[in-house]
Amino acid sequence: MTYAKKDWHQRLGSGVHADAIMDRIVHRTIWIETGGTNMREHTADNAA
């Protein structure tokens, strides 16, 4: 299951620790949008 970037802070507890984690993830990351298709789910659906 994936969560939208905007929901990460709240899911981490919305406190000081969440701030620190988000600073390290968000500010040192190159975001690449690859679309909405999860290839693992797609492959599993086709194999069944």
VENGIDA-V262303 format. One record per residue. N is the residue number from 1. RES is the residue in one small letter. PSI is psi in whole degrees, 0 to 359 (NA if undefined). Layout:
N	RES	PSI
N	RES	PSI
This chain:
1	m	138
2	t	155
3	y	146
4	a	145
5	k	324
6	k	341
7	d	351
8	w	314
9	h	314
10	q	318
11	r	337
12	l	359
13	g	354
14	s	18
15	g	198
16	v	320
17	h	321
18	a	320
19	d	314
20	a	316
21	i	314
22	m	321
23	d	317
24	r	325
25	i	305
26	v	319
27	h	351
28	r	30
29	t	144
30	i	117
31	w	129
32	i	112
33	e	122
34	t	6
35	g	181
36	g	359
37	t	125
38	n	111
39	m	331
40	r	315
41	e	318
42	h	313
43	t	318
44	a	320
45	d	320
46	n	332
47	a	336
48	a	NA
